[in-house]
């Protein structure tokens, strides 16, 4: 289960960073089925596997935090393998609950910012953004949503399909380069986040030009996510995806650049919404 989860994270089969953290934490339950001669042997195995999961995507702060929380709460604390296993089970449960409850609270706060008749523009795929929209519509609001495709993996298509299944949402799927064209029709840009580190928002590639254009057009930008994604003691490392995502057949003499994330100064963000509340910037 752990090896499969590492491969899944590396291949970005899960698009939500909070979902990745939950999958990684849950995968560590495999250790509960193994036999150990001592608590020290258990700790070594936990450290090895948590490290493998963390290194599977060095850009996800929520994954980093989840693995750190679990290992800190478990390693060196159990006197026997059985006691260490119980500590691990408790730490996994607490970590998953914190991530999921944080996402729910952040979405609830963001939903309060959406009014009946609002038009939003969103980019990429954020389960927290989708939950916020779903919550706002369940409260009786009618929303219109423009969704950028988020090339080259087209994650915006998944967002548009999810929005289409929510009552009282009218979704529009647009190519990334059309974001600026539709921004004047929008009341708000609503996006998720991979993480915020030292006054920089790291999110799916294409976020920076969209946010910069929104600032130019006077459209407020709201970023929503769990507070576990706002972290200072984290070294963000961008990921460069395979060339084949951009061009299936390589052409001699062309260097293909395919970064997964870009960096947006938080000074361009109007509102940051987390489980801790709404922060106007």
SENU-314500 format. One line per field, with one value per residue (C-alpha): x, y, z; residue in three letters; residue number from 1. Coordinates in Angstrom, 3 decimals. Each point is the difference from the previous one (the first is absolute). Layout:
% SENU-314500
X	(X / ...)
Y	(Y / ...)
Z	(Z / ...)
type	(Ala / ...)
seq	(NUM / ...)
% end
This chain:
% SENU-314500
X	(0.000 / 2.831 / 1.918 / -3.171 / -0.798 / 3.518 / -0.423 / -3.450 / 1.312 / 2.954 / -2.287 / -2.440 / -3.020 / -1.460 / -0.352 / -0.883 / 2.988 / -2.147 / -1.217 / 3.632 / 0.802 / -2.953 / 0.974 / 3.575 / -1.058 / -2.446 / 2.621 / 2.138 / -2.621 / 1.782 / 2.625 / -2.647 / -0.115 / 3.767 / 1.933 / 2.888 / 2.546 / 0.159 / -1.431 / 3.266 / -0.439 / -3.521 / 1.266 / 2.603 / -2.625 / -2.366 / 2.744 / 0.954 / -3.546 / -1.147 / 3.101 / -0.771 / -3.533 / 1.176 / 2.625 / -2.580 / -1.011 / 2.241 / -2.327 / -2.926 / 0.233 / -3.062 / 1.719 / 3.153 / -2.026 / -1.981 / 3.095 / 1.760 / -3.007 / -0.298 / 3.680 / 0.336 / -2.958 / 1.197 / 3.754 / 1.795 / -3.229 / -0.932 / 1.872 / -1.247 / -0.988 / -3.623 / 0.080 / 1.694 / -2.648 / -2.767 / 1.720 / 0.261 / -3.667 / -0.970 / 2.327 / -1.363 / -3.589 / 0.757 / 1.919 / -2.682 / -2.734 / 1.948 / 0.498 / -3.590 / -1.598 / 2.292 / -1.058 / -3.682 / 0.317 / 1.973 / -2.641 / -2.766 / 1.731 / 0.514 / -3.639 / -1.052 / 1.781 / -2.079 / -3.262 / -2.995 / 0.637 / 3.794 / 2.260 / 3.322 / 3.056 / 2.063 / 3.134 / 1.211 / -1.696 / -0.555 / -2.230 / -0.310 / -1.206 / -2.509 / -1.262 / -0.379 / -2.075 / -2.095 / -0.643 / -0.943 / -2.441 / -1.502 / -0.752 / -2.090 / 2.474 / 0.075 / 3.539 / 1.690 / 3.542 / 2.705 / 2.551 / 3.359 / 1.195 / 3.279 / 2.124 / 1.883 / -1.763 / -3.388 / -0.946 / -2.544 / -2.098 / -0.426 / -1.004 / -2.567 / -1.514 / -0.278 / -1.624 / -2.471 / -1.261 / -0.770 / -3.463 / -0.151 / 3.404 / 0.438 / 3.553 / 1.971 / 3.234 / 2.513 / 3.561 / 2.656 / 0.868 / -3.630 / 0.042 / 0.711 / -2.798 / -2.617 / 1.350 / -1.984 / -3.187 / 1.038 / -0.629 / 2.848 / 2.872 / -0.245 / 2.941 / 1.580 / 3.637 / 2.765 / 1.658 / 0.992 / 3.630 / 1.551 / -2.477 / -0.094 / -2.945 / 1.015 / -2.763 / -0.586 / 1.765 / -2.064 / -1.057 / 2.438 / -1.053 / -3.660 / 0.385 / 2.151 / -2.589 / -2.791 / 1.913 / 0.332 / -3.737 / -1.030 / -1.547 / 0.567 / 1.943 / -0.886 / 2.269 / -1.476 / 1.594 / 0.866 / 2.271 / 2.374 / 0.982 / 1.236 / 3.477 / 3.322 / 2.384 / -0.407 / 2.221 / -2.212 / 1.420 / -1.740 / -0.707 / 0.672 / -2.387 / 0.754 / 0.419 / -2.675 / -2.697 / 0.713 / 1.009 / -0.544 / 2.508 / 3.297 / 1.444 / 3.746 / 1.328 / -2.877 / 0.480 / -3.343 / -0.543 / -2.834 / 0.046 / -2.872 / -0.263 / 0.678 / 0.623 / -2.425 / 0.819 / -2.630 / -0.211 / -2.177 / -2.492 / -2.941 / -1.346 / 1.516 / -2.535 / 1.065 / -1.638 / 1.098 / -2.147 / 0.067 / 3.014 / -0.274 / 3.409)
Y	(0.000 / 2.410 / -0.688 / 0.409 / 3.285 / 1.315 / -0.798 / 1.627 / 3.183 / 0.173 / -0.423 / 2.629 / -2.280 / 1.922 / 3.676 / 1.423 / 0.536 / -0.632 / -3.262 / -0.957 / 0.616 / -2.134 / -2.831 / 0.064 / -0.014 / -2.835 / -2.019 / -0.134 / -2.305 / -2.764 / 0.087 / -1.111 / -3.413 / -0.607 / -1.838 / 1.675 / -1.314 / 3.320 / 3.498 / 1.286 / -2.189 / 1.349 / 3.582 / -0.620 / -1.428 / 2.904 / 2.538 / -1.705 / -0.246 / 3.443 / 1.407 / -1.846 / 1.370 / 3.526 / -0.076 / -1.229 / 3.651 / 2.587 / 2.839 / -0.976 / 1.754 / -1.865 / -3.325 / 1.204 / 1.098 / -3.234 / -2.210 / 2.214 / -0.002 / -3.767 / -0.739 / 2.590 / -1.465 / -3.591 / -0.454 / -0.614 / 0.038 / -3.698 / -2.491 / -3.020 / -0.588 / -0.343 / 3.314 / 1.692 / -1.358 / 1.411 / 3.384 / -0.156 / -0.856 / 2.891 / 2.406 / -1.008 / 0.463 / 3.389 / 1.216 / -1.058 / 1.543 / 3.263 / 0.198 / -0.846 / 2.158 / 2.883 / -0.270 / -0.068 / 3.061 / 1.911 / -0.828 / 1.124 / 3.354 / 0.450 / -0.830 / 2.954 / 2.326 / -1.180 / 1.847 / -0.946 / 0.878 / 0.150 / -0.967 / -1.560 / -1.107 / -2.940 / -1.738 / -3.583 / -2.453 / 0.793 / -2.221 / 2.836 / 2.448 / -2.563 / -0.596 / 3.757 / 0.316 / -3.018 / 1.439 / 3.427 / -1.546 / -2.230 / 3.222 / 1.143 / 2.059 / -0.129 / 0.239 / 0.220 / -1.379 / 0.363 / -2.796 / 0.079 / -3.266 / -0.030 / -1.407 / -2.171 / -2.523 / 1.661 / -0.239 / 2.767 / -2.422 / -2.104 / 3.136 / 0.928 / -3.479 / 0.122 / 3.433 / -1.178 / -2.601 / 2.660 / 1.509 / 3.788 / 0.292 / 1.033 / -1.031 / 1.170 / -1.694 / 2.340 / -0.356 / 1.421 / 2.881 / 1.181 / 0.703 / 3.682 / 0.265 / -1.212 / 1.634 / 3.236 / -2.074 / -1.494 / 1.166 / -2.025 / -2.343 / -2.987 / -2.398 / -2.579 / -0.232 / -2.507 / 2.018 / 3.473 / 0.351 / 3.288 / 2.294 / -2.050 / -2.033 / -3.176 / -1.468 / -1.739 / 1.613 / 2.796 / 1.415 / 2.921 / 1.539 / -0.468 / 1.698 / 2.791 / 0.656 / 0.005 / 2.614 / 2.105 / -0.317 / 0.709 / -3.447 / -1.182 / -3.226 / -2.436 / -2.927 / -2.800 / -2.976 / -1.616 / 1.942 / -2.997 / 1.250 / 3.335 / -0.874 / 1.782 / -2.869 / -1.662 / 0.068 / -0.075 / -1.960 / 0.342 / -3.063 / -0.184 / -2.338 / -2.244 / 1.582 / -2.360 / 1.928 / 2.984 / -1.687 / -3.715 / -0.252 / 1.766 / 2.350 / 0.344 / 3.393 / 0.852 / 0.001 / -0.545 / 1.639 / -1.366 / 1.299 / -1.184 / 3.131 / 3.722 / 2.601 / 2.858 / 2.864 / 0.022 / 3.785 / -0.683 / -1.971 / 1.857 / -2.671 / -3.103 / -2.479 / -2.891 / -2.075 / 2.727 / 2.610 / 2.736 / 2.269 / 3.136 / 0.948)
Z	(0.000 / 0.843 / -3.214 / -2.060 / 1.747 / -0.640 / -3.698 / -0.071 / 1.602 / -2.402 / -2.998 / 1.364 / -0.266 / 2.951 / -0.890 / 3.425 / 2.292 / 3.079 / -1.548 / -0.590 / 3.672 / 1.102 / -2.357 / 1.263 / 3.641 / -0.576 / -1.884 / 3.149 / 1.509 / -1.917 / 2.771 / 2.482 / -1.710 / 0.114 / 2.698 / 1.827 / 2.474 / 1.856 / 0.191 / -1.464 / -3.085 / -0.373 / 0.245 / -2.694 / -2.335 / 0.677 / -0.629 / -3.273 / -1.359 / 1.147 / -1.677 / -3.241 / -0.004 / 0.772 / -2.764 / -2.533 / -0.456 / 1.617 / -1.018 / 2.250 / 3.354 / 1.285 / -0.759 / 1.754 / 3.038 / 0.160 / -0.011 / 2.529 / 2.358 / -0.110 / 0.527 / 2.782 / 1.873 / -0.387 / -0.262 / 3.280 / 1.980 / 0.087 / 2.189 / -1.934 / -3.636 / 1.100 / 1.851 / -2.953 / -2.359 / 2.159 / 0.012 / -3.778 / -0.401 / 2.271 / -1.835 / -3.412 / 1.159 / 1.559 / -3.064 / -2.475 / 2.149 / 0.243 / -3.762 / -0.895 / 2.689 / -0.930 / -3.618 / 0.964 / 2.222 / -2.627 / -2.614 / 2.349 / 0.572 / -3.745 / -0.726 / 2.151 / -2.436 / -2.958 / -0.616 / -2.069 / -3.637 / 0.317 / -2.881 / 0.939 / -1.916 / 1.227 / -1.187 / 0.228 / 2.380 / 3.675 / 2.110 / 2.530 / -2.649 / -1.228 / 3.532 / 0.518 / -3.177 / 0.927 / 3.468 / -1.365 / -2.466 / 2.671 / 1.883 / -2.967 / -2.007 / -3.785 / -1.381 / -3.364 / -0.283 / -2.618 / 0.178 / -1.776 / -1.502 / 1.973 / -2.756 / -0.700 / 2.260 / -0.504 / 3.674 / -0.528 / -1.994 / 3.129 / 1.902 / -2.656 / 0.051 / 3.791 / -0.097 / -2.637 / 2.463 / 2.644 / -0.083 / -0.446 / -1.711 / -3.629 / -0.990 / -3.047 / -1.065 / -1.673 / -1.242 / 2.316 / -2.295 / 0.069 / 3.722 / -0.473 / -2.542 / 2.485 / 3.169 / -0.468 / 0.238 / 3.350 / 3.551 / 1.459 / -0.811 / 2.349 / 0.032 / 2.259 / 0.974 / 0.122 / 2.740 / 1.147 / 1.076 / 1.080 / -1.741 / -3.198 / -1.262 / -1.784 / -2.105 / -3.344 / -2.925 / -1.512 / 3.373 / -0.062 / -3.344 / 0.914 / 3.386 / -1.460 / -2.688 / 2.575 / 2.005 / -3.145 / -0.715 / 3.594 / 0.552 / 3.593 / 0.466 / 2.765 / 0.890 / 2.099 / 1.718 / 3.295 / 2.354 / -0.103 / -3.467 / 1.367 / 1.206 / 0.437 / 0.810 / -3.376 / -3.073 / -3.054 / -2.930 / -3.333 / -2.071 / -3.699 / -1.753 / -3.008 / -3.441 / -1.353 / 1.874 / -2.254 / -3.238 / -0.532 / -2.823 / 0.763 / -2.585 / -0.383 / 1.025 / 2.376 / 3.770 / 1.688 / 3.385 / 2.107 / 3.604 / 2.171 / 2.179 / -0.055 / 2.690 / 0.660 / 2.407 / 2.733 / -0.347 / -3.058 / 2.104 / 1.522 / 2.340 / 1.570 / 1.385 / 2.232 / 2.723 / 2.382 / -1.726 / -2.642 / -0.282 / -2.106 / -1.328)
type	(Unk / Unk / Unk / Unk / Unk / Unk / Unk / Unk / Unk / Unk / Unk / Unk / Unk / Unk / Unk / Unk / Unk / Unk / Unk / Unk / Unk / Unk / Unk / Unk / Unk / Unk / Unk / Unk / Unk / Unk / Unk / Unk / Unk / Unk / Unk / Unk / Unk / Unk / Unk / Unk / Unk / Unk / Unk / Unk / Unk / Unk / Unk / Unk / Unk / Unk / Unk / Unk / Unk / Unk / Unk / Unk / Unk / Unk / Unk / Unk / Unk / Unk / Unk / Unk / Unk / Unk / Unk / Unk / Unk / Unk / Unk / Unk / Unk / Unk / Unk / Unk / Unk / Unk / Unk / Unk / Unk / Unk / Unk / Unk / Unk / Unk / Unk / Unk / Unk / Unk / Unk / Unk / Unk / Unk / Unk / Unk / Unk / Unk / Unk / Unk / Unk / Unk / Unk / Unk / Unk / Unk / Unk / Unk / Unk / Unk / Unk / Unk / Unk / Unk / Unk / Unk / Unk / Unk / Unk / Unk / Unk / Unk / Unk / Unk / Unk / Unk / Unk / Unk / Unk / Unk / Unk / Unk / Unk / Unk / Unk / Unk / Unk / Unk / Unk / Unk / Unk / Unk / Unk / Unk / Unk / Unk / Unk / Unk / Unk / Unk / Unk / Unk / Unk / Unk / Unk / Unk / Unk / Unk / Unk / Unk / Unk / Unk / Unk / Unk / Unk / Unk / Unk / Unk / Unk / Unk / Unk / Unk / Unk / Unk / Unk / Unk / Unk / Unk / Unk / Unk / Unk / Unk / Unk / Unk / Unk / Unk / Unk / Unk / Unk / Unk / Unk / Unk / Unk / Unk / Unk / Unk / Unk / Unk / Unk / Unk / Unk / Unk / Unk / Unk / Unk / Unk / Unk / Unk / Unk / Unk / Unk / Unk / Unk / Unk / Unk / Unk / Unk / Unk / Unk / Unk / Unk / Unk / Unk / Unk / Unk / Unk / Unk / Unk / Unk / Unk / Unk / Unk / Unk / Unk / Unk / Unk / Unk / Unk / Unk / Unk / Unk / Unk / Unk / Unk / Unk / Unk / Unk / Unk / Unk / Unk / Unk / Unk / Unk / Unk / Unk / Unk / Unk / Unk / Unk / Unk / Unk / Unk / Unk / Unk / Unk / Unk / Unk / Unk / Unk / Unk / Unk / Unk / Unk / Unk / Unk / Unk / Unk / Unk / Unk / Unk / Unk)
seq	(1 / 2 / 3 / 4 / 5 / 6 / 7 / 8 / 9 / 10 / 11 / 12 / 13 / 14 / 15 / 16 / 17 / 18 / 19 / 20 / 21 / 22 / 23 / 24 / 25 / 26 / 27 / 28 / 29 / 30 / 31 / 32 / 33 / 34 / 35 / 36 / 37 / 38 / 39 / 40 / 41 / 42 / 43 / 44 / 45 / 46 / 47 / 48 / 49 / 50 / 51 / 52 / 53 / 54 / 55 / 56 / 57 / 58 / 59 / 60 / 61 / 62 / 63 / 64 / 65 / 66 / 67 / 68 / 69 / 70 / 71 / 72 / 73 / 74 / 75 / 76 / 77 / 78 / 79 / 80 / 81 / 82 / 83 / 84 / 85 / 86 / 87 / 88 / 89 / 90 / 91 / 92 / 93 / 94 / 95 / 96 / 97 / 98 / 99 / 100 / 101 / 102 / 103 / 104 / 105 / 106 / 107 / 108 / 109 / 110 / 111 / 112 / 113 / 114 / 115 / 116 / 117 / 118 / 119 / 120 / 121 / 122 / 123 / 124 / 125 / 126 / 127 / 128 / 129 / 130 / 131 / 132 / 133 / 134 / 135 / 136 / 137 / 138 / 139 / 140 / 141 / 142 / 143 / 144 / 145 / 146 / 147 / 148 / 149 / 150 / 151 / 152 / 153 / 154 / 155 / 156 / 157 / 158 / 159 / 160 / 161 / 162 / 163 / 164 / 165 / 166 / 167 / 168 / 169 / 170 / 171 / 172 / 173 / 174 / 175 / 176 / 177 / 178 / 179 / 180 / 181 / 182 / 183 / 184 / 185 / 186 / 187 / 188 / 189 / 190 / 191 / 192 / 193 / 194 / 195 / 196 / 197 / 198 / 199 / 200 / 201 / 202 / 203 / 204 / 205 / 206 / 207 / 208 / 209 / 210 / 211 / 212 / 213 / 214 / 215 / 216 / 217 / 218 / 219 / 220 / 221 / 222 / 223 / 224 / 225 / 226 / 227 / 228 / 229 / 230 / 231 / 232 / 233 / 234 / 235 / 236 / 237 / 238 / 239 / 240 / 241 / 242 / 243 / 244 / 245 / 246 / 247 / 248 / 249 / 250 / 251 / 252 / 253 / 254 / 255 / 256 / 257 / 258 / 259 / 260 / 261 / 262 / 263 / 264 / 265 / 266 / 267 / 268 / 269 / 270 / 271 / 272 / 273 / 274 / 275 / 276 / 277 / 278 / 279 / 280 / 281)
% end
